[in-house]
Amino acid sequence: MNGIIKNFRRYIPLLRELVSRDLTKKYRRSLLGYLWSLLNPLLMMLVVSSVFSFIFRNNIENYPIYLIIGQTFFNFYSESTNHAMTALIDSSPLLQKVYIPKYIFPLAKVLSSFVNLLYSLVAIVIVLLFTRTPVKPTITMFPLGLLYLLLFCIGMSLVLSILTVYFRDMLHLYKVMLTAWMYLTPIFYSIEAISPVMARIVMLNPMYAYITFFRKIILYGEMPSLIYHAVCLGWGIVTLVLGILFFKKRQDGVILHI
């Protein structure tokens, strides 16, 4: 373990540089730059909120906050895993020339998306102020929620980055899977609006647990129970451990397939 930590520390400057490069590349030649991390969730919230509030019947209280919380955290998962999928393939010229721990590349993609998420949180604050939603003491649980979700995203990204190297069809299949996953997550609707059978299926969805966690502490002012913490942390740790084991087992053949 000491050797792993020492090895990781050696590459922290590289990791920092990769994250910085991804952020710069994303907003290159953009007039608004990093403001898009703030504007994008706000604009999407306005569009979807208008559709569901005025075209369809919607009985969810404080729907703008409910919606932007779901969108912001699901988008973080979607963006981080999508970018991490091609991290090894895109870095093939570098991997073929020098030795760099391969996990650094998908990890950098997740961390750059995490920085974008931090900028996007300002949009949630703006909507909270605009709707005059009181901030409760439960907001102190927010860093824990971020940690749980980050662990889950890193684990999934490690798995997906390796799978994509060996099976390029994952690039297309995952888009379909993400779309289905989004609709199986109560982002636009409440879980009470679906049938009991479907609700039980949705509750098995890890993103349902994470988004509900954030809604509890931000919107409803409820302190998540220890069981809820255990569920969110459990998904994160189990996924991360499986991701590390799977990545470690398959990483030696990456050079032959990229």
Order of alpha helices (4+ residues) and beta strands (2+ residues): alpha-alpha-alpha-alpha-alpha-alpha-alpha-alpha-alpha-alpha-alpha-alpha-alpha
